[in-house]
């Protein structure tokens, strides 16, 4: 039985490029760390205050379930940082890994290998929300598959029971701030992501209904966060802060593949 720190990170997707409204990018990363048990069958409830947002500070609550990912922990004492830096240098052409390292204080976070034990994803529905489209859960599942099909060592399986899931996707009418999606993930002390939750809005916070292509694009963006990507300035990519494209770019694909060829943690 191991104990590790769980550090939740909240990533917010601001206004989509599909709507005309422009807004400041909002992004919040929690700075709080608390010890939490990862013992099997345990359930930990923690509250963290988000800080470092440009527009507002939000309080988030995070609950994390145990999973079996710690079996893949890297022994941090034997991590060869110089070798990891060399591999980044060799592979960074055509990627935005440098921007991610800049945003994360030179640290990478990712899921451990989950091919034999796929990440369990529960996708909720929101028929009570105005503008709900019954095809949305399938669009979200497709967003997960788009990333997984890149050949990264993470597979997803979609479960009916939310209590059995590593990842939850839920829906709201709109956020109170100018964002359209939000991802909160938690990592352990070795930068392995262990759990994540995505919230998707059906409307921009100014009231416009997001169309189905926009919802899918937001889902692609948020699943990118869930897997460990951060923002890039290039608006040709799905991981730009204000999403303007609807599909993964070559740089999105290359960055994800490079991330999953590297161990997580600091490369300082
Ligand atoms: Zn984002």
Boltz pocket constraint, residues with backbone or C-beta under 6 A from the ligand:
constraints:
  - pocket:
      binder: B
      contacts: [[A, 11], [A, 12], [A, 13], [A, 14], [A, 221], [A, 225], [A, 231], [A, 239], [A, 240], [A, 241]]
      max_distance: 6.0
